[in-house]
Structures are given as C-alpha cells and as structure tokens.
Amino acid sequence: MEIDLAINNTIDALFTKRSRNSNGTPNYADLLRVFRFPKGEARQLARAAEIYERTLVNIRKHIAKGDALSTSSESYEFKDILSREHLHLLAELSGCVEHREMPNCTDMCYHSRYRSIDGTCNNMKNPWWGASLTAFKRNVKPIYENGFSTPVGWTKKKLYGGFLKPSSRLISTSVITTKRITPDNRITHMVMQWGQFLDHDLDHALPSVSSESWDGIDCKKTCDYAPPCFPIEVPPGDPRIKNRRCIDVIRTSSVCGSGMTSVFFEGVQHREQINQLTSYIDASQVYGYSYEFSVELRNLTTDDGLLRTGVQFPGQKDMLPFAAPQDGIDCRRNLNENTMNCFVAGDIRVNEQIGLLAMHTIWMREHNRIAIKLRDLNPHWDGDTIYQEARKIVGAQMQHITYKHWLPLIIGETGMKLLGEYKGYDPNINPSISNVFATAALRFGHTIINPLLHRLNSTFQPIPQGHLPLHKAFFAPWRLAYEGGVDPLIRGMFSIPAKLKTPEENLNSELTEKLFQSSHAVALDLAAINIQRSRDHGLPGYNVYREFCNLSTAATFDNMENYIKSADVRRKLQEIYGHPDNVDVWVGGILEDQIEDGKVGPLFQCLLVEQFRRLRDGDRFYYESSGVFLPQQLNQIKQANLGRILCDNGDKMNEITSNVFLLPKIQGGFKKCADMPEISLNFWQDCGSCKSLPPLLEESELLDYHALNKRSTHSIKNTFKQSWDFKETQQSRINSLEDTINKLQNEFEEYKKRVQNLEN
C-alpha cells in the first residue's frame, strides 16, 4: 500500500494540473523528473523491486527486537526467518518473478538477421546480456554502508578512514567548478555532442518510481535520508545556495531481489541498478528500447518503413513528432515565452538541450532518407523489411563513426592499441554496460562542455538571435523551430572548439550553478549529482578502480603526483577527503592529467577501453562481424561520415568539414557538401527479384575487391540465401532467388582461378 500510495502521489504531482503554475504549465523544477519518470514495463519492474524490498524491510523491523539474529550483518539471510516458499510467494506477489522469464529466441528467421528492439537474443546462449531493463554489470564488488544497499555517507557521522564523507556539493565548489574557459586547440564541440548522443544510446539508470519517501515525505521538502530520498547537503558558506540546506536527489531504482535478498540465490545480494536501455550501439535513441515504444515511433499510415515526423516549419525539413497529450510531457513552462510542446524520439531525454534535440532530428531524417531510397530500389519490399534494413544501416553508421572517428580522439593512440584489432564476435563476452562506465567514466564528457551553444548562419556568422547560454538551452524545443532550425546549431558544433579541460578548469559553472535553473527551485549541480549518484550506485573509490586497471594506487596524496601533477589540486583533495581511499571515482578520474593525445586520464582510458571492447566483441551484430553485411555493403558502411550525414539531413547545409570532430583550421577549412563521400545504397537492391545486380566488379562502385574475391562461390550463395529472402515462406521468392544465385555463379566462374590464387 505505502509503495503504491507514494507512486500515485508522484504521478499526481508530476502529471496533473494541481501541481502546475496558475497558467496550467508544469513547474520547470519538475520537468527533469517528468522526462525521466519510468513508463510501462519499466515502471512495473521498479515497482516490483520496491514492494519486494520494502516488505522485507518491514519484516526486519518487526523481528528486530525479539530475534537473536544480527539483522545488520552482511551474512543475514531471510531464509532463517521465512521459508523458501514464503520468499517465492513474496516475489510472485510483488511482480519480481515475471520479470525474470527467459525471452523467446526461437524465431531464427528474424534473430539471425536483425537485432531485437530490446536487445534480447543478441547472444543466443545468454539472451538477457545487453538487453534493456537489466542490471548494470559490475567490474568490482560494490561498497554499501550496510554491506548491501545503503550508500556510503548515509549515516552522516560515520567515519571512513578516520574522516567524514564530504558533501558532494562541497567537492563540486572546491575543486570541480570553473568560470574560466579555455578553448581546445584540436577538437570541436561536436565531440561533446556525439558523446552525449552516444551515451543516450547506451545507458539510462532507471529513476525511482516515487519522488516521495515510503513514509509519505516529499523528497523536495526534506533533507533527511529517507528512501528513495538521498539529498545533497549544502555546506555552510556555499557560494550560491543561501536559503536551502540541501539539493534534492532521488535514488536509482534497483533490480528485483537485489539490495535485500534474492530468492534465486538464497542470500543477501548487493543492490544493483537497472539500465533502462539496451547496452549495444544499436541506435536505440532513435528507435526506442522496447517493442511497444518502437511501434509508437513508426509511421504506420504507409508501408514505407518510415519513422513518424511532425510539422514542417518554413525553410526546414521534417521535425520530430510532438509528444502525445497522454504522455503527460509538456515543455510549455511559460506560455508568454513558448507555446510549443516537447518532441518525442527513441530516448526520453531528447528535449534536455537543443543541441541534443538537433542531433535526434538529424538521425530521424537519416532513417527516413535511407528508407525512401530502399523503397525505390526494392518496390516489392514491405514496410517492415524497409524499416529493419534502414535501422540496420543507421546502427552500423553510428558504430563506424564511434569506433573509427570519435573514440580515437578520446582514448588516444595508446588507448586504440589497448582496444586492439577486431577479431570477430565472441559469444563468451558480456557486452552489458558496466555501472562505473555509465556512472563515472563516460561522464568525462561533462568536462568539455562549453557554457555557450554557438549558432552560426551559412556564412558562419552569429544568427540574429545570437548564441545561447547553456542554461537557456534546457527544455527549450521551441528555439529549434523558431530560431533557425538545426543548421545554426550544427554549424556551431563543428566549427567552434570544445572546452579544454585543465587541472583548474573542469566543469563550467553553467552546469554546476545554473543547471535546469528556474525561479521555482534551486538550480541543480551536475558535478555534485555525479558524485552523489556514484555513491547511490555503490561504486568503490578511486584507488579501487586504479587497482582494477593495474595502475598504481596512492597511500598519500603526494603519491598521486605522477598522474595528478597539480600540487594545488592534490592539496584541495586532501583537505576535502582526508585520505586517498575516500576519493570518489568520478572525481579522481576527471582530475587526472589527460593522456597526451586523448581527452581522459589513465583510469578513464582503461575503463572506456574495457567497455568499448566488450561492446564491440560481444555484439553479434557489430557491423564488421562476418555475415552482418555483404562485403560490398560493408565497404559502403565504411564510407560513413558524420559530416555527410549532417549535409544530407540538415535543412540547407552547404558546407562542412571532412572531420566534424576536428577544428576546421587543422584540416584545410570547409568544403562543399557535394564533395563529401556518400554511401551508395545500390548494394541493398534485392537481387531476388531484379534481372541482375549492379556491376559487381566496376571500380566506380567502390567495391572491396579483395574481400569479395576471398569468398568462395559456395559462401556467396549461402550469404545471398540468408540475407535477401526475409520472407522465405513464399515459394516464388525462393525460386527467383535460386535463379539469381545460379546466374551469379556463372558470372563468377571466370574468377575462380583468381579466388584460388588469393586463398593459396
């Protein structure tokens, strides 16, 4: 009852007019919660976990006085109080059991060719690996104050190594925040934007389903630690916050059976957090993370395999669709400023800042651009086939851009050597996103964010509305529609330097002092939230992860001088933390000196390499994996370039740079969009129903000649049989396909000797 009451009160507060301003618009302070509030299956999963855990808490309270067992011990087991049958019944009544059912992977006609939307069945032996609504992976054992669920610092007077756990806000203001900005001399702001867009493909920690405690206390109105409330203490003398004692933060939802006990393992399990998204680089931020959500994003009024679009504004291409009224999402905070509602895309955070919104818009258009071309090439394909093939190409382009263009700039040449060459799919590798990657390592990107979003016209001069301070870009979709469309933002991203991270310049103050600023509540602090979230998730300290990466650890702060050279930074860390073992992993990671040709220090380089290797090698549909694409198709995917995609899908983009992640001045300036290489989709023409393929061996088609010739005729035949006939039950299609294969065998007969020579 208390769980459902808290959830219903939260829904009422966030989605009904009773909680809104006098003009009926939602308070700005609640927008972040509205956007991140769990929906559908995600809400039920989080609810089940809360009911299960809360019930066990209540049992614990009732037996604590009269039971001789130590209920605070990590070895405490509820089977000593409740029978296994009672625990199973509790799990069933809470809803935990139904969320552990094994996915059905028997439709091999589909699963051998396409990804599932929710990530299941990628690994056929472990179908839950990398799937949405599963637990983050642990690289090292978590650390909780009570051994299994409460964050470190939960007991405010508890000492760690002889020192109190410092306030996350104090750490932010003392050693993280900067008002001084130094521009980077190599990379553009597009590096930041791609990083955020990529992150929203990989992870989203599912927030608690309630924003009030299970005892009925609104988390915005209390500074006490009362689950799920985990507020950040504001220290005395804070430079900004004078009239509040805390910044409200809500804990992340846990996986069923973790944190208190598990009926499946009969022992206390550490609290584990839920990743709402698929772990794979699969464009889930475009297509969604569940089948039901993906259907909502599709245009099913035609059979063209398109994504839904919204209205067209003058001089612009299709925009994303607006959020439906029943979703309860409303960006109209101030009707005098904005009457436009939020947009909707595959990730619910699409409206958080308009640079991110512009990127979402570009990739929706890219899907539809590809789908229309595939439809024209294959008029016999139905909408599902067009949609799946376009989705497959989009995901492959994102993988190529990430691994070949973006990641080398982050982890450097040494990191790429650690990553190693791709050697093929390994079903024994679990690609699931690690907790430390999502909660700390990938958040290095916060250090390269500029306080301004630059907006430039076609001559690369500021637009009439000017550049946009970051705090004015949050939840402002109307600016995209009425202030020039996507082009000015995109131009600013690929022509303006990113912020340079230096020892004294980490996060700009727009993120720590003005985040989601409004007159209704205290502005948030991204650095403090990052630190608080790492504690919520039970991440061990900085030294522990350095040891995991086989890096040296520090017994004193002076021991850090080889990787944190600034004596002033080390002094501040000592004043704040007292002992190196107390340093939070995100703080230590971003304060490390950056590697020579990258944008992270040694620790985050290690953690990023470890995750991106698993994402690549543990993904059956990684674009370079054998059989995912035909050799000539793969050769085209390798032509993918974010600049060309921006040209194709911007409103009126005419000029670009060869590499949008590098500053124009170091690559010869701008070039015409028409001069950028593009992918030829002719190799996706379904040869099962056309008279002949495009000439396969003409240089004009940019074939990977050697890769093609290394394939035997038998393997070519099998590849075509598996790749082109999606509806194999139709005998006429099969017959047509066999005829084409026979013709292909005849065409390749003259090359047999060459093939044999190459193989020898």
FENGI-V220898 format. One line per field, one symbol per residue. ss: DSSP state (A for helix, B for strand, O for the rest). psi: psi as a letter, one per 30 degrees, with the letter a starting at -180 (. if undefined). burial: + if it has 16 or more other C-alpha atoms within 10 Angstrom, else -. A space follows every 10 residues. Layout:
# FENGI-V220898
ss = ???
psi = ???
burial = ???
This chain:
# FENGI-V220898
ss = OAAAAAAAAA AAAAAOAAAO OOOOOOOAAA AAAAAAOOOA AAAAAAAAAA AAAAAAAAAA AAAAOOOOOO OOOOOOOAAA OOOAAAAAAA AAAAOOAAAA OOOOOOOAAA AOOOOOOOOO OOOOOOOOOO OOOBBOBOOO OOOOOOOOOO OOOOOOOOBB OOBBOOOAAA AAAAAABBOO OOBBBBBBOA AAAAAAAAAA AAOOBOBOOO OBOOOOOBAA AOOOOBOOBO OBBOOOOOOO OOOOOBBOOB OBOBOOOOOO OBOOOOBOOO OOBBBOOOOO OOOAAAAOOO AAAAAAABOO OOOOOOBOOO OBOOOOOBOO OBOOAAAOOO OOOOOOOOOO OOBOOOOOOO OOBAAAAAAA AAAAAAAAAA AAAAAAAOOO OOAAAAAAAA AAAAAAAAAA AAAAAAAAAA AAAAAAAAAO OOOOOOOOOO OOOBAAAAAO AAAAAAAAOO OBBOOBOOOO OBOOOOOBBA AAOBOOAAAA AAOOOAAAAA AAAAAOBBBO OBOOBOBBAA AAAOBOOOOO OOOBOAAAAA AAAAAAOOOO OAAAAAAAOO OOOOOOAAAA AAOOOOAAAA AAAAAAAOOA AAOOAAAAAA AOOOOOOOOO OAAAAAAAAA AAAAAAAOOO OOOOOBOOBO AAAAAAAOOO OAAAAAAAAO OOOOBBOOOO OBOAAAOOOO BBAAAOOOOO AAAAOOOOOO OOOOOOOOAA AOOOAAAAAO OOAAAAAAAA AAAAOOOOOO AAAAAAAAAA AAAAAAAAAO OAAAAAAAAO
psi = eeeeeeeeee eeeeglffgl lfgglkkeff eeeeegkklb eeeeeeeeee eeeeeeeeee eefeefkflj ffkfgkkfff ekleeeeeee eeefgeeffg kkljgfifee ffelklegfl gejfeiffkg llhlkkkkel kljlegffek lkfejfgkkj ggkkklkeee eefefekkfk kkkkgellff eeeeeeeeef fekjkjlkfk gllfggkkff gkgljjkgki lkkjlkgkfe jfgkflkkkk lkllkkfled lkfffhlkkk kklkjflkfl jghffeflgl eeeeeffljg flhggllklb lklkglakll llkkeffgkj giejffekgk lllkafkfge gekfeeeeee eefeeeeeee eeeeeefiff kleeeeeeee eeeeeeeeee eeefeeeefe fleeeeeeel lkglkjffkj fkkleeeefd efgffffgkl fkjkjkafgh lkleflljke fffkhhffee efhfafeeee eeegfkklkk klefjdklfe fffgkhklff lkkljeeeee eeeeeeggkl leeeeeeegh lklkflffff fffifjeeee eeeeeefeke ffkkeeeeef fkkklegagl aeefeeeeee efeeeefgjf gkffkkfell efeeeeeffk keeeeeeffl ehkflllejf fkkefgggal lkeffkklkk gfggkjffgl ellljfgkff ghkieeeeff kleeeeeeee eeefieiffj eeeeeeeeee eeeeeeefef geeeeeeef.
burial = --+--++-++ +-+++----+ ----++++++ +-++++++-- -+++++++++ ++++-+---+ ---------- ------+++- ------++-+ +--++++-+- ----+----- ++++++++++ +++---++++ +++++++--- -+++--++++ ++++------ ---+++++++ +++-++++-- +-++--++++ ++++++++++ ++++++++++ ++++--++++ -+++++++++ +++++----- +---++++++ ++++++++++ +++---++++ ++++++++++ ++++++++++ --++-+++-- ---++++++- -----+++++ +++-----++ +++------+ ++++++++++ ++++++++++ ++++++++-+ +++++-++-- +-+-++++++ ++++++++++ ++--++++++ +++-++--+- ----+-+-++ ++++++++++ ++++++++++ +-+++++--- --+---++-+ ++++++++++ +--+++++++ ++++++++++ ++++++++++ +++++++--- ++++++++++ ++++++++++ ++++++--+- --++--+--+ --++-+--++ --++-+++++ ++++++++++ +++++--+++ ++++++++++ ++++++++++ +++++-++++ ++++++++++ ++++++++++ ++++++++++ ++++-----+ --+--+-++- -++++++++- -----+---- +-++---+++ +-+--++--+ +-+++----- --++-+++++ +--++--+-- ----+-----
